[in-house]
Amino acid sequence: MTDLADIGRQAVAERMVDTRLPTGYGDFRAVGYLDRQGHEHVALVYGDVMGRSPLTRVHSECLTGDVFASTRCECGEQLAAALRRIVAAGAGVLVYLKGHEGRGIGLVAKLRAMRLQEEGLDTVEANLALGLPVDARDYDVAAEILRDLGVRSIRLLSNNPKKLDSLRRNGIRIAERVPLLVEPHAENVRYLSTKRERLGHLLPHLSSAASTPANDSARLASAALPFAADAREGRPTTPDSV
């Protein structure tokens, strides 16, 4: 039955295929989608997700982290952890979004930004120095994929308030935000600190030793922060009221 809220909504992604995908984590359904920009996305569905708020991860593609296990970010570790937790929960969805490489700037631009980070810029400054957006992603396609799967309410594995807000605006109820924290290490601690301090990601597990270096403090203190204090400090996110 068609949900009245979906009437008049223009489709941004079309389901193309649905097949079984056995993995080292467990047996999933792999549902493939094609969006209007030509990006191919996949939803990995584990167990029965209908009529509940399944544990869900909306994951942006990261070739360097997901495939090559780069230690400059936490993406590959988050992907593996999310799949393990979905299987452990008995049911859930992982939506893997293409076209999100480098927070939406593309693979080659991301590598150029990495080079600038080696020269001292942080991940935000590097994108801006290239004349590119800090974060060009949106999650409209993810919301449509979840609706296509019959999922309207989720327990979202995420540390990113922007992702929660975007899914909510697109009609997905966030029953709970579930943190997806990985242990920081020498190669990614500055990157994670920048995500916390400049992008508002909820990373309360970072110790004071993981804070941005002292010579960056004045610059970051004056930077505009896009999210409220509650988000920056990692306080729990309240579930939606409806």
C-alpha positions, 0 to 999 in steps of 0.5 A: 500500500502506498504511504500518503506521505510518498504521493507526489514525491519525485523518485530519486532512486530506482530499485534495479536488483535484489539478490542474496549476498553471503559475506564473512559477517553473515548472509544479507540481501543485497538490493541495488539502486540507480539514482538520477545522477547515475550513481549505483548504491546498495542496501545490505538487509539482514533479517526481517526489518519490517514493522520495527526500527532496525539498526541502520548504518548509512555509510558514505563510500570511502575507497581508501578506507573501506577497500585499502584499509587506510588509517587516515580515517575511521571509515573502514573500521566503522563499516566492519563494526556496523556490519558486525553489530547489525548481524548481532542485533538479528536484523538491520540495514546498511545503506552504502552510498556511492558518490560520497567519496571525500565527503562528496568531492570525489576520489582524486580531489580527496587525494589532493586534499590529503596532500594538503593535509600533509603540508599542515592543513586540516581536512576542512581547510584542505577542501576549502583550499581546493575551492571545494565544499567542506561537505557536499553530501546529502542523504535524500537517496538513503531516505528513499532507499529505506522507504523502498525497503519498507523502513520508516523508523530506524536506530541510526548508527552514526556520530554525525548530526547532519546525517540525522537531520537530513534523514529526518527532513526526508521523512525517516524517524530516528528512534535512537542514535546509536554511537559508532565509535572506533579507537583513535590512533596516531594517523587519524587522531587529528582528523577525528579531532577536526571532525569533532571541533569543526564539523560537530561530530559526536566523538566524546571518546576522544581524550584531551590528548587527542585534542587539536594541537595547541598552535591550532587552538586560536584558529579553531576557536574562531571558526564557525561551528555549524551545530549546537553545543549539545551536538559538539559535546556528545550529549545523547540525542533525544528520539523523535517525538513522532 
